[in-house]
Amino acid sequence: MNESDADYLSQGLTAAGFSAVADLDQADLAILVTCSVRQNAEQKAYGRFRELKAWKRARPGRAIAMTGCMANKEKDRLYERLPDLDYRFDMRQYEAFIEDLQGEYETDPAQTGGVVLQHGLTAYVPVIFGCNEVCSFCIVPFVRGTERSRPLQDVVDDVRRFADQGVREVTLLGQTVNSYRDPDTKAGLATLLESVERVPGIWRVRFLTSHPRHVHDDLLFAIRDLPRVCEHLHLPFQSGDDAILKQMRRRYTVDEYRAIIAHARNVIPDLSVSTDVIVGYPGETEEQFQRTLALLEEIKFDVVHIQGFSPRPRTTAARQADDVVPAEKKRRINVLLDAQRRIAEDANRRWLGRTVEVLVERAENGEATGRTRQNRVVIGAAPLGAQVGTVRRVSIEHATAWQLRGQVLN
Ligand code: SF4
């Protein structure tokens, strides 16, 4: 989401007459797009700010702006805490921020020049902001507000603009992307996927992040039937223990989650499933953690993002004792990582001997690197012509936990 925010900001600034520069030394303004989902994300933002302070003081006229979840969480207190901060703004009002800047810098949109930030092959497109869920550990509803879906046509227009700039793969974004509803027609994510995949020049469509409570057949059938929609579902399960899930207010049980995955895999051949897990939630016992490990072993996800619980201000979970000590959280993370390494390697071995379709993202030294429709990284020994931005067929000969290797076919 933050990459997408940065992208929309730079596009908006460019249209207003500013120029993005690749080298910070040439810049007059630096904007930090921050995250507050975990404590260490905030520490990183403060660390980056300290570095920018020296950059700002090195030349008069330079300014620093901050936006994103941390800027929303801290509000104007940030100016007291960071006296070198010049602007704080909410991404929900980024256009107003750009207008204010235009007044100060006296830009002329007709005079836009210099470097314009170029997209690569892939781009993120937000389709729904905020979240109506009430997960006990999560700060997102407090800093991003309740759900607001964008009109379907606005999303399609953005995708068309990206396609004109050379983007071939778009990822539709939302904290709960599968509760998307067009504000007027109430069309859901399945309809949106159908409209987006019809945009000329777009070859692949993905979406992130789905909530298990909103996975319905129309979405699964869209993934199965729409040729440009990739066979990949990111579906966080967070814990393999029903009591913890209840405390987390995830509003599904382990059995319900299991059934959703079984059904999705049944409907969509070769579906890749990734997930998010939290270990060390307040009060999580060894037995409860073992249930998370067991679910990981049972479902055999393709990719798992594992985090130790981090108490966030204003959330319900932050009022409970954070009683799983850091060393134990780390141990639990490592146990899951070890298991997942094995599972991912087994999952990747299933592709040996098969031919996959790869969108080439890098081509150098006789090798082409890209991703499959299932989002697996593939490195292929490449003949001439396997250029960046082409889709090539690769026959898979080697598999590790993290990538597949093979020959690019002519
Ligand atoms: S669904 Fe995701 S974004 Fe929404 S409250 Fe739960 S964890 Fe946070």
Boltz pocket constraint, residues with backbone or C-beta under 6 A from the ligand:
constraints:
  - pocket:
      binder: B
      contacts: [[A, 131], [A, 132], [A, 133], [A, 134], [A, 135], [A, 138], [A, 139], [A, 140], [A, 141], [A, 175], [A, 176], [A, 211]]
      max_distance: 6.0
